[in-house]
Amino acid sequence: AVVSTQSGHYGRGLTERGWNICSDEEQFHLKWTELKSHIDFEQLVEGKQLANHIPASACITTKSGLLDSLRSYYCSNALKESSNELSKFFPETYKLGDCREREKLVNMIGEEELWICKPTNCNQGKGIFLIKGKQELLNYIEKKKKHGKTNISSRIVQKYIASPLLIHGRKFD
């Protein structure tokens, strides 16, 4: 099998498993990229070429997309009576880019509460940091505004889970 990849880390892992790296952008069986934007899904040959990303999957593969999908599901007419069921398995979450959600978070967060701020489209712990209390949250928002940074719109803040479910001592997705 032949793979087209731009990532040395994944390329090594694939070659160790018997894949051959291909530099020809047309003669591959699997295209492996870190970013979905590096894949032209229209050009893949159906039944012969695969990619390691799924088109139009942001509704479940980004943190804000998953949040919106779960909220929509639990707010549907069929589930109105059980809308608080979401909090049983998904931590309390706010989108910083949504003015109403950001305001709600700022108004309800306590000074000693621990929250976790995450980029919506990263994985493996990249870009994550803890926020302790309202003042730290306000300082972060103000710092981003002062420096003209707009990336708070691509961040969520979740209630920190002190004792998460682990598999073999590790967190998982």
KOLSEDO-361032 format. One record per residue (C-alpha): residue number from 1; residue in three letters; x, y, z. Coordinates in steps of 0.02 Angstrom, whole numbers. Layout:
BEGIN
ATOM  num  residuo       X       Y       Z
ATOM  NUM      ALA       X       Y       Z
...
//
This chain:
BEGIN
ATOM  num  residuo       X       Y       Z
ATOM    1      ALA       0       0       0
ATOM    2      VAL      58     177     -38
ATOM    3      VAL      29     330      69
ATOM    4      SER      48     516      34
ATOM    5      THR      94     611     192
ATOM    6      GLN     168     779     240
ATOM    7      SER     200     728     419
ATOM    8      GLY     366     649     464
ATOM    9      HIS     300     582     630
ATOM   10      TYR     153     491     554
ATOM   11      GLY     254     443     400
ATOM   12      ARG     378     347     508
ATOM   13      GLY     238     257     597
ATOM   14      LEU     156     209     433
ATOM   15      THR     318     147     354
ATOM   16      GLU     351      42     509
ATOM   17      ARG     184     -42     472
ATOM   18      GLY     227     -83     292
ATOM   19      TRP     164      72     200
ATOM   20      ASN     271     153      65
ATOM   21      ILE     283     343      59
ATOM   22      CYS     235     418    -108
ATOM   23      SER     281     592    -168
ATOM   24      ASP     162     583    -316
ATOM   25      GLU       3     673    -265
ATOM   26      GLU    -104     560    -376
ATOM   27      GLN     -34     384    -353
ATOM   28      PHE     -78     343    -172
ATOM   29      HIS    -200     233     -78
ATOM   30      LEU    -206     335      82
ATOM   31      LYS    -178     522     106
ATOM   32      TRP    -126     559     285
ATOM   33      THR    -121     740     342
ATOM   34      GLU    -134     833     506
ATOM   35      LEU    -254     962     432
ATOM   36      LYS    -413     923     339
ATOM   37      SER    -383    1078     232
ATOM   38      HIS    -236     987     150
ATOM   39      ILE    -354     862      69
ATOM   40      ASP    -451     894     -92
ATOM   41      PHE    -592     771     -65
ATOM   42      GLU    -660     803    -241
ATOM   43      GLN    -499     734    -316
ATOM   44      LEU    -497     569    -220
ATOM   45      VAL    -533     418    -330
ATOM   46      GLU    -684     330    -255
ATOM   47      GLY    -646     153    -200
ATOM   48      LYS    -459     174    -227
ATOM   49      GLN    -403     320    -120
ATOM   50      LEU    -440     361      62
ATOM   51      ALA    -400     506     177
ATOM   52      ASN    -379     509     365
ATOM   53      HIS    -510     646     383
ATOM   54      ILE    -696     647     350
ATOM   55      PRO    -771     793     251
ATOM   56      ALA    -905     901     336
ATOM   57      SER    -872     823     507
ATOM   58      ALA    -842     980     611
ATOM   59      CYS   -1010     957     695
ATOM   60      ILE    -934     813     795
ATOM   61      THR    -745     833     776
ATOM   62      THR    -721    1008     848
ATOM   63      LYS    -760    1047    1029
ATOM   64      SER    -879    1188     985
ATOM   65      GLY    -961    1084     848
ATOM   66      LEU    -989     939     967
ATOM   67      LEU   -1058    1059    1098
ATOM   68      ASP   -1181    1133     973
ATOM   69      SER   -1233     959     912
ATOM   70      LEU   -1261     892    1087
ATOM   71      ARG   -1358    1047    1141
ATOM   72      SER   -1465    1037     985
ATOM   73      TYR   -1499     852    1015
ATOM   74      TYR   -1547     876    1197
ATOM   75      CYS   -1654    1029    1160
ATOM   76      SER   -1755     941    1025
ATOM   77      ASN   -1941     921    1055
ATOM   78      ALA   -1923     737    1097
ATOM   79      LEU   -1799     771    1237
ATOM   80      LYS   -1860     933    1315
ATOM   81      GLU   -1904     843    1477
ATOM   82      SER   -1728     773    1494
ATOM   83      SER   -1626     924    1435
ATOM   84      ASN   -1520     917    1594
ATOM   85      GLU   -1460     743    1542
ATOM   86      LEU   -1316     823    1446
ATOM   87      SER   -1231     878    1608
ATOM   88      LYS   -1223     697    1666
ATOM   89      PHE   -1086     655    1539
ATOM   90      PHE   -1027     820    1463
ATOM   91      PRO    -947     954    1574
ATOM   92      GLU   -1025    1126    1588
ATOM   93      THR    -956    1217    1436
ATOM   94      TYR    -958    1395    1366
ATOM   95      LYS    -900    1464    1199
ATOM   96      LEU    -792    1619    1225
ATOM   97      GLY    -833    1683    1051
ATOM   98      ASP   -1019    1693    1092
ATOM   99      CYS   -1051    1857    1185
ATOM  100      ARG   -1202    1788    1280
ATOM  101      GLU   -1111    1631    1335
ATOM  102      ARG    -955    1728    1384
ATOM  103      GLU   -1060    1850    1486
ATOM  104      LYS   -1154    1707    1570
ATOM  105      LEU    -988    1623    1616
ATOM  106      VAL    -913    1785    1684
ATOM  107      ASN   -1069    1817    1790
ATOM  108      MET   -1077    1644    1867
ATOM  109      ILE    -896    1590    1889
ATOM  110      GLY    -833    1590    2068
ATOM  111      GLU    -663    1654    2124
ATOM  112      GLU    -598    1483    2176
ATOM  113      GLU    -675    1379    2037
ATOM  114      LEU    -559    1287    1919
ATOM  115      TRP    -599    1290    1733
ATOM  116      ILE    -504    1231    1580
ATOM  117      CYS    -486    1336    1422
ATOM  118      LYS    -465    1240    1259
ATOM  119      PRO    -448    1282    1075
ATOM  120      THR    -598    1210     984
ATOM  121      ASN    -502    1122     846
ATOM  122      CYS    -343    1054     926
ATOM  123      ASN    -304     888    1008
ATOM  124      GLN    -172     804    1116
ATOM  125      GLY    -180     943    1246
ATOM  126      LYS    -115    1077    1127
ATOM  127      GLY    -161    1254    1182
ATOM  128      ILE    -250    1202    1343
ATOM  129      PHE    -228    1298    1505
ATOM  130      LEU    -317    1313    1672
ATOM  131      ILE    -413    1464    1734
ATOM  132      LYS    -442    1486    1919
ATOM  133      GLY    -585    1602    1955
ATOM  134      LYS    -669    1753    1879
ATOM  135      GLN    -519    1870    1886
ATOM  136      GLU    -406    1753    1786
ATOM  137      LEU    -543    1734    1655
ATOM  138      LEU    -567    1922    1644
ATOM  139      ASN    -378    1949    1633
ATOM  140      TYR    -365    1824    1490
ATOM  141      ILE    -509    1905    1393
ATOM  142      GLU    -441    2080    1422
ATOM  143      LYS    -265    2029    1370
ATOM  144      LYS    -329    1956    1206
ATOM  145      LYS    -434    2111    1170
ATOM  146      LYS    -289    2228    1210
ATOM  147      HIS    -173    2139    1090
ATOM  148      GLY    -304    2132     954
ATOM  149      LYS    -313    1944     964
ATOM  150      THR    -477    1871     906
ATOM  151      ASN    -437    1690     943
ATOM  152      ILE    -549    1687    1096
ATOM  153      SER    -688    1653     969
ATOM  154      SER    -608    1484     935
ATOM  155      ARG    -600    1433    1118
ATOM  156      ILE    -713    1349    1242
ATOM  157      VAL    -706    1351    1432
ATOM  158      GLN    -760    1195    1526
ATOM  159      LYS    -784    1157    1709
ATOM  160      TYR    -628    1063    1763
ATOM  161      ILE    -659     880    1805
ATOM  162      ALA    -548     836    1952
ATOM  163      SER    -574     647    1938
ATOM  164      PRO    -603     604    1755
ATOM  165      LEU    -640     429    1690
ATOM  166      LEU    -475     349    1642
ATOM  167      ILE    -427     195    1542
ATOM  168      HIS    -265     116    1602
ATOM  169      GLY    -228     278    1695
ATOM  170      ARG    -248     390    1542
ATOM  171      LYS    -377     513    1480
ATOM  172      PHE    -458     470    1314
ATOM  173      ASP    -571     540    1178
//
